[in-house]
């Protein structure tokens, strides 16, 4: 075992879930919690990483509170069954699921994003699959920095109501609205492609759409994503070698996701998105995932946190079906 050298805060024992029923095992009972030593990661192992950060949301004039999402979403995830009988999984024994706890986000947003990149890179180096729980969508830039650290080209697929291509502020530090412009403009040139699905005309300006077109961003509207002819295959291109998937929970309507920084009147259909996350988990091109913008402060009955947990659960189900 390698001594802890990553900027992480582990999950206290009291926060871990057990039902104490051998006939009803839950996810929290099969997870390997990372504490004082870093684990030996095998290719395909799932690594949950919390990113309790919302300074980017605040800088983007959004509603504070997403920094508390990782713990709440994990709490909901731990309670899900450690099986998925609908897809023939009596257990998730195909790979180990590690919970790395939360990134220690430090004293600035830029430091927090660099630290997240360090953790993501450590996992990618070993063939693990990072599943990051934000935080605001500033999470995405820190996640991308993990690929930069590994010198690994990546295509990014975003599910979102917004393009998130805003200009970086005058201090040179981004916001929750700028991560994909930062990726496009990163001097490493390691962003192969940025695609965003589910954007809404009422949530994006013409100038940012012009920027998207000028930079060959592949985007589709919410009406296309929710349409009857939509197929998961529409999202990935043959030239994509490694794909990082990011889901902004504000892409769902307030009916399904009231707990977010920028709630939408209309949005993704969960009955479309849940199987889509399973399909993406099954696809061997997909190398990591994050879920962003859950804000428990504005949630009702943990509805949004439960939705985020289900998205992760379906993605991990897909990973378990890859072979």
N, C-alpha and C positions, 0 to 999 in steps of 0.2 A: 504494500500500500504506500502511496505517495502522501507525505504530510500536506495538510491544507496550505495551498499557496495562491488560491484564487480569492477575490474580494467577495466573500459570501457570508451570509448570516443563516445558520441552519434553522430548521423548523423545530421549535420546542416540543418535547415529548407530549406535553399536555394538549397540543394542538393536533395531534395525530388521531385519526378516527379508527375505532374498532367496534364492531357490533357484538363480538363474543358469541357468534353463532356459526359453528363449523358447516352448517347447511346453507349459509347465506354470507359468503365471504365478499367483502367489499374492496374497492381499489386501494383504500388507505391501509389495508392489511397485507397487501402484496408488494407495496412500494418499498424500495430500499432507500432509506433516508441517509443522505451524505452529511457527515458531522465533522470529525476532526481529521479524517484522512480522506483523500480523494480515491474513488473506486477504480477498479480495473474495468474499463469500458470495452465491450465487444461490439463489432460492427452491427448496426441495427438497433442497439439499445436506445431506449427513449430517455431523454434527460429533461425533466421539468425544471425551468429556471424562472423564478419570479423577478420582475423588474418594477419595484414599487416607486414609480417616478411619474410626476405630472407637472414638473416645472415647464415643460414644453407646451402643455395645455394652457397653463397660466400665461405664458408669453404669447400665446395665440388668442388670448382673450376668451378662453373657454372656462368651463366650470370645474373648479378644483375638486379633487376627490378620487381620481383614478389611481393614485398611489396606494390606496388601500385595497385595490382589486386583487392582487395576487393571492393574498391570504384568504379572501372570501371565495374566490373562484376555486382555489385548491380545496377549501372546506367542502364545497359542493361536489367536487370531483372525487374526493376520498369516499364519499357516501355511495357512489355508483357501484353496481355489481361488478365483481372481478371476472366477468364472463359476458359473452354476447351470443346467446343461444340461437338467435335469429340467423346468424352467420356461421353457425357450427363451432363457435368458440366456447368450449366448456371452461376454459381458463385462458389467461394471457401468458402462457408459458413459453411462447416463441422467443421472447426477448425480455430482458430485465428492464423495469421502469425505475429510474432513479429520480429522487427529488433533491435537487441541489440547494433547496432553500431559496433565499432572495439575494440578489446582488446588493452589496453595500454601496449605495449610490454616491457617497462622498459629498463634496461641498459645492459642486456645480453640475449643470446639465451636461456639459462637455465631458467632464470627468466620469459622470454616470454612464454615458454612452460608450466611452472608451472601456470602462470596466465590464460592461455587458459584452462588448466585442471580445474582450479577453476570455470570458467564460465560454461564449459561443465557439470561439476558435479552438479552445482546449477540447471541446466535445467533438467538433468537426475533424480535428487532427486524428482522432481515435476512431472515426467511423460511426460515432453516435449521432442521434437525430435530436437536435435541440428543439424543445417545445417551450417557447417563451410566453409568459403571461404578463402583459403590461398592466398598468402603466398606460399613459397616453400613446399616441401614434409616433411620438419621438422615439419610442421603443424600436421602431423599424430601422432607423439610422444606426443605432447601436448594434442591432442584430446584423446589419450589413457589414459593419466594421469587423465582425468576426470572420467573414469571408475575405475581407481585405487582408486581415492578419495572416490567414492561411494561403494567401495568393491564389484563391480559388474563384474563377469566374462564375457568376450566378445570374440567372434570370429571376426577376421578382414578379409575383402574381399577387395583386392586391384586390380584395373584395371591399368596396367602400362606396359611400355616397359621394365622396370628394376625390379629386385628383391628388390632393396634397402636394402640389407643386409650387407653393408659395415661395417668394424670395426670402433668403436668409436675412435676418435683421442686421442692423449696422454694426453690431458688435461681433459679427462673424459666427454667431451661434444660432442654431436652427430653432424651430418650434415644432409643435405637433402637426403643423400644416406644411412643413417644408421637407420631410425626409427623403422624398423621391427625387426632388430637384437636387438635393445634396448628393444622392447616389449618382445621378446622371452627370453631375459636374465633378465628381470625385476624381482627383488626379491619377488614381490607380487604373482607371478605365476598366475596372472589373465587372461593371454592370453590363451584362450581355443584352438584356432587354427588360423594359418595364411595361407590364400590362396591368390594367385596372378594369375590373368588371363591376357593373352595377351603379355607375355614376348617375346622378340625377341632374337634370337641366336647371333646377332651382337651387342647386348647391355649388355651381361652378361658373366662374366668370369667363367671358369670351377670351380675355387675354391669356388666361391659364390654359384654355383649350387650344389657343394658337400656339402656345409654348409646347404643349403636348404634341401637336401635329408636327411642328418644326423639329422636334427631337424624336420623332418616330415612335412615340408612345402608342401602344396598342390598347384602345379603350372601347368599352361597350356600355350601352345604357342599361338602366334597371329594367326597362321593358323587354330588352333582349334576353337578359338573364332569367327573368321570370316567364319568358315565352315558352310555348309548348315544344318548339323545335330545338330548344337548347340542349347541347350535349357537352359533357365534361371535356371531350376531345377538342372542343372549340377553343379551350383555354391554353393548351400547350402546343408548342410548335415542334416540328421534327428536329430543329437545330438546338433546342433546349437540352443542355446536358445536366445541369443542376438547377433546381427550382426552389426558391424560398417562397412560401405562401404566407401572406399576412391578411388577417381578417379584422376590419374595423367594425366593432359592434354597432356603430351608428349607421351602418348600412341597412340594419333591420329597422322596421317601423317602431314607433313608441309603444305600439300595442304589444310587441314581442320583447322590446329592449328599452324599457323606460329609464334604466340606470346607465346613462351615458352622458358625455359632455355636450353633445349636439344632437338631441333627439330628432328623428325624422317622422313626418306624417305617414309616408309610405316607405316600403323597403323590401328587403329580401324576404322570401317565403322560407321559414325554417324547414318545411317539408321538402324544399328543393335543396337548401344548403346542407342539411345534415347528411344526406346520401352523397352529396358532392364532396364533402370533406372525407367521407369514407373512400370514395373513388380516388381522391388525391393521395390519401394514405397508401392505397394499393399501388400507386404509380411509382416506379423505382427512380424516376427523375426527381421526385420531390425529396429534398434533403433537410428541410426544417420548416417550422410553423411558428407563428405567433398570433395571439389574440389580444387586441388592444381596445382601449377606450371604455372598458367597463367602469362604471362609477357607482359603487355601492351606496353612496350617500343619497342618490336619487332613485334607488331601486325600490321595488315593492315585492315583499315576500321572497327576496333573493331571485326573482324571475330572470333577470339579466345574467347574474352569475351562474345560475343553473343552465341557461342557454350556452354560455361560454364553456362550461364544463362538458356539456353534451357534444359540442363541436370537437373538443379535444378527445373525448371518449370515442367518437366516430372515427376521427383521424387515426387514433391508436388501433382501433379495430382494423382499419384498412392496412396499417403497417403489419399487423399480425397475419394478414391474409396474403402478403406479398409473395411468399414462397409457394 
